[in-house]
């Protein structure tokens, strides 16, 4: 099995090497199944580099399924399959021979609820992905990665004196930022976030939103959210999804957030944003 060329990752080359606003990730005719059940149908969308794109829509419309297809986590579910194309910088990540582990290294993911590894310390949680790949074995290497990524996650000053404590010793908001640091440790180019603040209090939510804004200077971010105000605050682009009577999710429209929220092209988008349903 071959892998995507991680060595040519634009993230590793530095932030000035990616053209902002240029599509970095795209889907073409993407459909996803759970066994024989079709979950999302024929989704084609482009995600611009160094842009926060919000995926909005009512529960059950396929937002999380789409997100999970973007780095091949969807296929981890037994019986789950994908049709169509997902391109990372022009290369289809579903081509035969592409290593899904290499894909997930370049396209990281943060889940809805904080999920630090319970038996690991804070520092070992951060470097878990690198250790799995046979990297970052010495204490000095772990410390270097931990400081770099925990600073990116706005958590270093809060944990720098307790790196050997369990990740579960942190508050919920801190645990979520720890999981973000863990995702950043492999130096991805794209960061997927599935309702990362839905289980957090307002203060922790504000910290996560501020963090997304700062990370967008370096990473392409795609975030699922049910919170319309949050989508308006954190994203530059927004995509609206909806399931029809057959319960299959489809992309209704996408575009700049300000435009989609004030001048949506589809009446269903307007109805959802204004609270008429959903």
SERO-4910 file (N, C-alpha, C, O; in steps of 0.05 Angstrom, whole numbers):
BEGIN
 pado doro    nc1    nc2    nc3   cac1   cac2   cac3    cc1    cc2    cc3    oc1    oc2    oc3
  Unk    A     17    -24      0      0      0      0     18     25      0     36     27     16
  Unk    A     12     43    -18     28     67    -19     14     89     -3     -9     86      6
  Unk    A     29    111      2     18    133     18     18    158      2     33    161    -17
  Unk    A      2    177     11      5    204      1     33    214      8     44    206     28
  Unk    A     43    232     -8     70    242     -3     70    262     19     67    286     14
  Unk    A     73    252     44     72    270     67     96    290     66     94    312     77
  Unk    A    118    282     54    141    299     54    137    325     38    151    344     43
  Unk    A    117    325     21    112    349      5     89    366     16     80    384      4
  Unk    A     81    359     41     59    373     54     65    403     55     86    411     65
  Unk    A     47    420     45     51    448     46     52    458     75     64    479     80
  Unk    A     39    444     94     40    453    121     69    451    132     77    468    148
  Unk    A     84    431    123    111    429    132    130    450    120    150    456    131
  Unk    A    122    460     97    139    480     84    135    508     96    152    526     91
  Unk    A    113    513    110    109    539    121     84    552    111     75    546     89
  Unk    A     73    571    126     47    582    120     46    599     95     24    603     84
  Unk    A     68    609     85     67    626     62     66    611     36     65    623     14
  Unk    A     68    585     37     69    569     12     42    560      1     41    548    -20
  Unk    A     21    565     16     -6    559      7    -21    584      0    -21    603     16
  Unk    A    -32    584    -24    -47    608    -32    -73    609    -17    -90    592    -20
  Unk    A    -77    630      0   -102    632     14   -126    635     -5   -124    647    -26
  Unk    A   -148    622      3   -173    623    -12   -172    605    -37   -193    603    -51
  Unk    A   -151    590    -42   -150    571    -64   -161    544    -54   -153    536    -32
  Unk    A   -177    530    -69   -187    504    -60   -164    485    -53   -146    480    -70
  Unk    A   -164    474    -29   -144    455    -21   -155    427    -19   -141    407    -23
  Unk    A   -181    425    -12   -195    400    -10   -221    402    -25   -234    423    -24
  Unk    A   -229    381    -39   -253    382    -55   -266    355    -57   -252    335    -56
  Unk    A   -292    354    -60   -306    329    -65   -320    332    -92   -328    353   -100
  Unk    A   -321    310   -107   -335    308   -133   -354    285   -133   -345    262   -133
  Unk    A   -380    290   -133   -399    269   -134   -397    249   -111   -400    225   -116
  Unk    A   -392    259    -87   -388    242    -64   -414    231    -53   -432    247    -46
  Unk    A   -416    205    -51   -439    192    -37   -427    173    -16   -406    161    -20
  Unk    A   -442    170      6   -432    152     27   -455    134     37   -478    142     38
  Unk    A   -447    110     43   -466     89     51   -459     78     78   -435     76     85
  Unk    A   -479     69     93   -475     52    116   -489     25    109   -513     23    110
  Unk    A   -473      6    101   -485    -18     89   -498    -11     63   -486      0     45
  Unk    A   -524    -18     61   -539    -11     37   -553     16     39   -565     26     20
  Unk    A   -553     28     63   -567     53     67   -550     77     57   -528     81     66
  Unk    A   -561     92     39   -548    116     28   -551    139     49   -574    145     56
  Unk    A   -529    150     57   -530    171     78   -527    199     66   -542    217     73
  Unk    A   -509    203     47   -506    229     33   -504    223      3   -493    203     -5
  Unk    A   -515    241    -13   -516    236    -42   -503    258    -58   -510    282    -55
  Unk    A   -484    251    -75   -473    268    -97   -465    296    -87   -474    316    -98
  Unk    A   -448    296    -66   -439    322    -55   -413    331    -70   -394    316    -71
  Unk    A   -414    354    -81   -391    366    -94   -387    394    -82   -404    411    -84
  Unk    A   -363    398    -70   -358    423    -56   -327    427    -55   -312    407    -54
  Unk    A   -319    452    -55   -290    458    -52   -286    473    -26   -302    490    -17
  Unk    A   -264    467    -13   -256    480     12   -231    496      8   -210    484      0
  Unk    A   -232    522     12   -209    539      7   -188    536     29   -194    531     52
  Unk    A   -163    540     20   -140    538     39   -142    561     59   -150    583     53
  Unk    A   -134    555     83   -133    574    105   -159    590    108   -159    614    112
  Unk    A   -180    575    107   -207    586    110   -223    568    129   -220    543    128
  Unk    A   -239    580    146   -257    564    162   -284    561    147   -297    581    141
  Unk    A   -291    536    141   -316    530    129   -334    517    149   -327    496    161
  Unk    A   -358    527    153   -378    515    171   -397    498    155   -407    506    134
  Unk    A   -402    474    165   -423    456    154   -447    458    173   -446    451    196
  Unk    A   -469    468    162   -493    472    178   -517    455    167   -516    447    143
  Unk    A   -537    452    183   -560    437    174   -572    422    198   -559    418    218
  Unk    A   -598    413    196   -610    399    218   -598    372    223   -583    362    207
  Unk    A   -603    361    247   -593    334    254   -602    314    233   -625    315    223
  Unk    A   -584    296    226   -590    274    208   -587    281    178   -595    266    161
  Unk    A   -575    305    172   -573    312    144   -546    304    132   -541    309    108
  Unk    A   -528    291    148   -504    281    136   -479    297    140   -458    292    128
  Unk    A   -480    318    157   -457    335    161   -433    319    172   -411    321    161
  Unk    A   -438    304    193   -416    289    205   -406    267    186   -382    261    184
  Unk    A   -425    254    172   -416    234    152   -398    246    131   -378    234    124
  Unk    A   -406    270    121   -388    283    101   -361    288    113   -341    283    100
  Unk    A   -361    299    137   -335    305    151   -318    280    153   -294    281    147
  Unk    A   -330    258    161   -315    233    164   -305    221    138   -285    207    138
  Unk    A   -319    228    116   -309    219     90   -284    234     81   -269    224     65
  Unk    A   -280    258     91   -259    275     82   -231    266     90   -211    274     78
  Unk    A   -230    249    110   -203    237    117   -205    207    121   -188    195    134
  Unk    A   -225    195    109   -228    166    107   -233    152    134   -228    129    137
  Unk    A   -243    167    153   -251    155    178   -278    141    175   -284    122    189
  Unk    A   -294    150    156   -320    138    150   -317    108    146   -334     92    156
  Unk    A   -297    100    131   -294     71    124   -286     54    147   -286     29    145
  Unk    A   -279     66    170   -272     50    194   -297     36    205   -295     15    217
  Unk    A   -321     49    201   -346     37    209   -351     12    192   -350     13    167
  Unk    A   -358    -10    204   -363    -35    190   -385    -31    169   -407    -22    176
  Unk    A   -380    -39    145   -400    -37    123   -402    -10    110   -417     -7     91
  Unk    A   -387     10    120   -389     37    109   -372     39     84   -349     30     83
  Unk    A   -383     51     63   -369     54     37   -373     82     26   -391     97     35
  Unk    A   -357     88      6   -358    115     -7   -357    111    -37   -343     94    -47
  Unk    A   -372    128    -51   -370    130    -80   -363    159    -87   -371    177    -72
  Unk    A   -349    163   -108   -341    190   -116   -312    196   -109   -296    178   -104
  Unk    A   -305    222   -108   -278    231   -106   -275    251    -83   -292    268    -80
  Unk    A   -253    248    -68   -245    268    -49   -216    275    -56   -198    258    -54
  Unk    A   -211    300    -64   -184    308    -73   -171    326    -52   -182    346    -43
  Unk    A   -147    319    -45   -129    335    -29   -107    346    -47    -90    331    -55
  Unk    A   -108    372    -52    -89    384    -71    -88    369    -97    -66    364   -108
  Unk    A   -111    361   -107   -113    349   -133   -110    319   -134   -114    307   -155
  Unk    A   -103    306   -111   -100    277   -111   -124    264    -97   -131    272    -75
  Unk    A   -136    244   -110   -158    230    -99   -149    212    -76   -134    194    -80
  Unk    A   -158    218    -51   -149    203    -28   -161    175    -28   -153    158    -11
  Unk    A   -181    169    -45   -193    143    -47   -182    126    -70   -193    105    -75
  Unk    A   -161    136    -83   -149    120   -104   -138     94    -92   -128     93    -70
  Unk    A   -139     72   -108   -127     47    -98    -98     51    -91    -83     64   -106
  Unk    A    -90     40    -69    -62     42    -61    -56     65    -42    -34     66    -31
  Unk    A    -74     84    -39    -69    107    -21    -73     97      8    -94     85     14
  Unk    A    -54    103     24    -54     94     52    -72    112     69    -66    136     71
  Unk    A    -94    102     80   -111    119     96    -98    131    120   -105    153    129
  Unk    A    -77    118    131    -63    129    154    -48    155    146    -48    174    161
  Unk    A    -36    154    122    -23    178    112    -43    201    107    -37    224    111
  Unk    A    -67    193     97    -88    213     93    -95    227    120    -97    251    121
  Unk    A    -99    211    141   -107    222    167    -85    238    180    -90    254    197
  Unk    A    -61    233    171    -39    250    182    -40    278    170    -34    297    183
  Unk    A    -48    280    145    -50    306    132    -77    319    136    -79    344    133
  Unk    A    -97    304    143   -124    314    149   -132    305    176   -143    283    180
  Unk    A   -126    322    197   -132    314    224   -161    318    231   -176    331    217
  Unk    A   -169    306    254   -197    308    262   -200    311    292   -185    298    308
  Unk    A   -218    328    300   -225    333    328   -255    326    331   -271    336    316
  Unk    A   -262    309    351   -289    299    353   -306    316    371   -296    334    385
  Unk    A   -331    309    372   -351    326    387   -345    327    416   -345    349    428
  Unk    A   -339    304    428   -333    304    457   -303    300    461   -290    284    446
  Unk    A   -291    313    480   -262    309    485   -256    280    490   -271    267    505
  Unk    A   -236    269    478   -229    241    481   -200    236    486   -187    221    471
  Unk    A   -188    249    507   -160    242    513   -158    213    520   -176    201    532
  Unk    A   -135    201    514   -131    173    521   -128    171    551   -110    183    563
  Unk    A   -145    156    564   -147    157    594   -123    147    609   -118    156    631
  Unk    A   -107    129    597    -84    118    611    -59    133    605    -37    126    615
  Unk    A    -60    155    589    -37    170    581    -35    197    595    -55    209    602
  Unk    A    -10    206    599     -6    233    610    -12    254    589    -18    247    565
  Unk    A    -12    279    597    -17    301    578      3    300    555     -5    302    532
  Unk    A     28    297    562     49    298    541     47    274    523     50    276    498
  Unk    A     40    250    534     38    227    517     13    228    500     12    217    478
  Unk    A     -8    241    509    -32    245    493    -25    262    468    -34    255    446
  Unk    A     -9    283    472     -2    300    449     13    285    428      8    289    404
  Unk    A     32    268    436     49    256    416     40    228    408     55    213    395
  Unk    A     16    220    416      7    193    411      8    185    382     17    163    375
  Unk    A     -1    202    364      0    196    336     28    193    325     32    175    308
  Unk    A     46    209    334     74    207    325     87    181    336    102    168    322
  Unk    A     81    174    361     92    150    372     82    126    357     97    107    352
  Unk    A     56    126    348     45    104    333     60    101    307     63     78    296
  Unk    A     70    123    296     85    122    271    115    117    275    130    117    256
  Unk    A    122    111    300    150    105    306    167    129    309    192    127    308
  Unk    A    155    153    313    170    177    317    168    187    346    153    177    362
  Unk    A    184    207    352    182    222    377    185    203    401    167    200    418
  Unk    A    208    190    403    212    169    424    225    181    449    219    171    471
  Unk    A    242    200    446    257    210    470    241    231    484    223    244    473
  Unk    A    248    236    509    234    256    525    238    284    513    220    300    512
  Unk    A    262    289    503    267    316    491    250    320    466    239    342    462
  Unk    A    247    299    449    230    301    426    201    306    434    188    323    422
  Unk    A    192    292    454    164    295    463    159    323    473    139    335    468
  Unk    A    178    333    488    176    360    499    175    381    478    159    401    479
  Unk    A    191    378    457    191    397    435    164    398    421    153    419    416
  Unk    A    154    374    415    128    373    401    106    383    419     88    397    410
  Unk    A    107    375    445     86    383    463     84    413    466     63    425    465
  Unk    A    107    426    469    107    455    473     97    469    447     81    488    449
  Unk    A    106    460    424     98    473    399     68    470    395     54    490    389
  Unk    A     57    446    398     29    442    392     11    453    414    -11    463    408
  Unk    A     19    450    439      3    461    461      2    492    460    -18    504    468
  Unk    A     23    504    450     22    533    446      2    540    424    -14    559    426
  Unk    A      2    524    402    -17    529    380    -45    525    391    -64    539    381
  Unk    A    -49    507    409    -76    502    420    -83    520    444   -103    515    457
  Unk    A    -66    539    449    -71    558    471    -74    544    498    -91    552    514
  Unk    A    -58    524    503    -60    508    527    -33    506    542    -33    498    566
  Unk    A    -11    513    530     15    509    542     18    522    569     27    509    588
  Unk    A     10    547    572     14    561    597     -3    548    620      4    551    643
  Unk    A    -24    535    613    -41    522    633    -32    495    642    -39    486    663
  Unk    A    -15    482    626     -8    454    632     23    449    633     31    427    638
  Unk    A     39    470    628     67    465    625     81    454    650    102    441    648
  Unk    A     68    458    673     80    448    698     68    421    707     74    411    729
  Unk    A     50    410    691     37    385    698     34    366    674     14    353    671
  Unk    A     55    365    657     53    349    633     51    319    638     42    304    621
  Unk    A     60    310    662     60    282    667     34    273    681     31    249    688
  Unk    A     16    291    686    -10    284    697    -28    272    675    -23    276    652
  Unk    A    -49    258    684    -67    246    665    -82    268    649    -89    289    660
  Unk    A    -87    262    624   -103    281    608   -131    285    620   -143    306    615
  Unk    A   -141    265    634   -167    267    646   -168    285    670   -190    291    680
  Unk    A   -145    294    679   -144    313    702   -152    341    694   -156    358    711
  Unk    A   -154    346    668   -160    373    658   -190    377    657   -206    358    657
  Unk    A   -199    402    655   -227    408    652   -236    400    624   -219    394    607
  Unk    A   -262    400    619   -272    393    593   -261    410    570   -254    399    549
  Unk    A   -261    436    574   -250    454    554   -221    449    549   -212    450    526
  Unk    A   -206    445    571   -177    439    568   -173    412    553   -154    410    537
  Unk    A   -189    392    560   -187    367    546   -191    370    516   -178    357    500
  Unk    A   -210    386    508   -215    390    480   -192    404    466   -184    397    444
  Unk    A   -180    423    480   -156    436    468   -132    417    468   -115    419    450
  Unk    A   -131    399    487   -111    378    486   -114    360    462    -95    353    449
  Unk    A   -139    353    456   -145    337    432   -138    352    406   -129    340    387
  Unk    A   -142    378    407   -134    394    384   -104    394    381    -94    391    358
  Unk    A    -90    397    403    -60    395    402    -51    368    391    -32    367    376
  Unk    A    -65    347    400    -58    320    390    -62    318    360    -46    306    346
  Unk    A    -83    330    350    -88    330    321    -67    346    306    -60    339    283
  Unk    A    -57    368    318    -38    385    305    -10    373    306      8    382    290
  Unk    A     -5    354    324     22    344    327     33    331    302     58    331    298
  Unk    A     16    320    285     25    306    261     28    326    238     33    318    215
  Unk    A     26    352    244     29    373    224     10    370    200     20    368    177
  Unk    A    -16    369    205    -35    366    183    -37    392    167    -27    413    176
  Unk    A    -50    390    144    -56    414    129    -85    423    133    -92    446    131
  Unk    A   -102    403    139   -130    407    142   -138    397    169   -129    376    178
  Unk    A   -156    412    183   -166    403    209   -196    402    208   -210    422    203
  Unk    A   -207    378    213   -236    374    213   -245    375    242   -233    363    260
  Unk    A   -267    389    247   -277    392    275   -307    387    275   -323    401    262
  Unk    A   -315    366    290   -343    358    291   -356    369    317   -354    357    338
  Unk    A   -369    392    314   -382    405    337   -363    406    361   -371    395    382
  Unk    A   -340    418    359   -320    416    380   -327    430    406   -314    425    426
  Unk    A   -347    447    405   -354    462    430   -382    455    440   -391    467    459
  Unk    A   -395    435    428   -423    429    436   -426    419    464   -447    422    476
  Unk    A   -405    407    475   -406    396    502   -394    414    523   -390    406    546
  Unk    A   -387    439    515   -372    457    532   -389    480    542   -409    487    531
  Unk    A   -380    492    564   -393    515    576   -386    540    558   -368    539    542
  Unk    A   -401    562    562   -396    586    545   -368    597    545   -358    605    524
  Unk    A   -355    596    568   -327    607    569   -308    589    553   -292    599    538
  Unk    A   -311    563    556   -294    544    541   -301    545    511   -283    542    495
  Unk    A   -327    549    505   -335    552    477   -321    576    464   -312    574    441
  Unk    A   -321    598    478   -308    622    468   -278    618    463   -267    628    443
  Unk    A   -265    602    480   -237    596    476   -233    579    451   -213    584    436
  Unk    A   -250    560    447   -248    543    423   -253    560    398   -239    556    378
  Unk    A   -272    578    398   -277    595    375   -254    614    370   -246    617    347
  Unk    A   -242    625    391   -218    642    387   -195    625    376   -180    635    359
  Unk    A   -193    601    385   -172    583    375   -176    577    345   -156    577    330
  Unk    A   -200    572    337   -205    567    308   -197    591    292   -185    588    270
  Unk    A   -203    615    301   -196    639    287   -165    641    284   -155    649    262
  Unk    A   -151    635    305   -121    638    303   -109    615    286    -90    620    272
  Unk    A   -120    591    288   -109    569    273   -114    572    243    -99    560    227
  Unk    A   -135    587    235   -141    590    207   -119    605    191   -119    604    167
  Unk    A   -101    618    206    -78    630    192    -58    609    182    -42    615    165
  Unk    A    -60    585    193    -41    563    185    -55    539    173    -42    524    158
  Unk    A    -80    534    179    -94    510    172   -120    515    158   -133    536    162
  Unk    A   -128    496    141   -154    496    129   -173    482    149   -167    459    157
  Unk    A   -194    495    158   -211    484    179   -239    480    168   -251    498    156
  Unk    A   -250    457    174   -278    450    166   -292    442    192   -284    422    205
  Unk    A   -313    457    200   -325    452    226   -355    447    222   -369    462    209
  Unk    A   -365    426    235   -394    421    236   -405    435    261   -394    433    283
  Unk    A   -426    450    257   -439    463    280   -469    465    276   -478    469    253
  Unk    A   -484    463    298   -513    468    297   -519    497    306   -542    505    304
  Unk    A   -499    511    314   -502    538    325   -499    559    303   -476    563    293
  Unk    A   -521    571    294   -519    590    272   -502    614    279   -487    624    262
  Unk    A   -504    623    304   -487    646    313   -458    639    312   -441    655    304
  Unk    A   -452    615    320   -424    606    319   -414    604    291   -392    613    285
  Unk    A   -430    593    273   -422    592    245   -416    620    234   -397    624    219
  Unk    A   -434    639    241   -430    666    231   -405    679    243   -391    694    229
  Unk    A   -398    672    268   -375    684    281   -348    673    270   -330    688    266
  Unk    A   -347    646    267   -321    634    262   -314    629    233   -290    625    227
  Unk    A   -334    628    215   -328    618    188   -327    640    168   -340    661    171
  Unk    A   -312    636    147   -312    653    123   -331    642    101   -343    657     86
  Unk    A   -333    615    100   -351    602     82   -370    584     97   -363    574    119
  Unk    A   -393    579     86   -413    561     99   -426    544     78   -431    553     55
  Unk    A   -431    518     85   -445    500     68   -470    490     83   -468    482    106
  Unk    A   -493    490     70   -518    481     82   -526    454     71   -527    451     46
  Unk    A   -531    435     88   -540    408     80   -568    403     91   -576    414    111
  Unk    A   -582    386     77   -610    379     84   -616    351     74   -608    344     52
  Unk    A   -631    337     90   -641    310     82   -669    313     71   -686    326     83
  Unk    A   -674    300     49   -701    300     37   -719    280     50   -713    268     71
  Unk    A   -742    275     37   -761    256     48   -750    227     49   -759    211     64
  Unk    A   -730    222     33   -717    195     33   -695    193     54   -682    173     56
  Unk    A   -692    215     70   -672    215     92   -644    214     83   -626    206     98
  Unk    A   -639    221     58   -612    222     47   -602    251     47   -616    269     37
  Unk    A   -579    257     58   -568    284     60   -557    293     33   -544    278     19
  Unk    A   -562    318     27   -551    331      3   -541    359      9   -551    372     28
  Unk    A   -522    368     -7   -513    395     -5   -533    413    -19   -538    410    -43
  Unk    A   -545    433     -5   -564    451    -17   -550    474    -30   -556    481    -53
  Unk    A   -532    487    -15   -516    509    -27   -493    515     -9   -492    508     15
  Unk    A   -473    528    -20   -449    537     -4   -439    563    -16   -444    569    -39
  Unk    A   -424    577      1   -413    603     -8   -403    619     15   -402    609     38
  Unk    A   -395    644     10   -385    661     32   -407    663     54   -430    666     48
  Unk    A   -398    661     79   -417    661    101   -435    685    101   -460    682    104
  Unk    A   -424    709     97   -440    733     98   -462    733     77   -484    742     81
  Unk    A   -455    722     53   -474    721     31   -495    700     36   -519    705     32
  Unk    A   -487    677     46   -506    655     50   -526    662     72   -549    655     71
  Unk    A   -516    676     92   -534    684    115   -553    707    108   -574    709    120
  Unk    A   -545    724     90   -561    747     84   -576    746     57   -597    757     54
  Unk    A   -564    731     38   -576    728     11   -575    700      1   -563    695    -19
  Unk    A   -587    681     16   -585    653      7   -600    649    -20   -620    662    -25
  Unk    A   -589    631    -36   -601    626    -62   -625    608    -61   -642    608    -79
  Unk    A   -626    591    -41   -647    571    -39   -666    577    -16   -656    584      6
  Unk    A   -691    575    -20   -711    582      0   -708    564     25   -712    573     47
  Unk    A   -699    539     21   -696    521     43   -673    530     62   -675    527     86
  Unk    A   -652    542     50   -631    554     66   -641    576     83   -636    578    107
  Unk    A   -656    594     71   -668    617     86   -686    607    108   -685    617    130
  Unk    A   -703    587    102   -721    577    123   -705    565    147   -714    569    169
  Unk    A   -683    551    141   -668    540    163   -654    561    179   -655    561    204
  Unk    A   -641    580    166   -626    601    180   -645    619    197   -637    628    218
  Unk    A   -668    623    187   -687    640    202   -704    625    222   -722    636    235
  Unk    A   -699    599    225   -712    583    246   -739    573    239   -754    564    257
  Unk    A   -746    572    213   -773    562    206   -774    531    208   -796    520    211
  Unk    A   -750    518    207   -750    490    213   -721    483    223   -703    499    221
  Unk    A   -718    459    234   -692    450    242   -686    454    271   -665    447    280
***
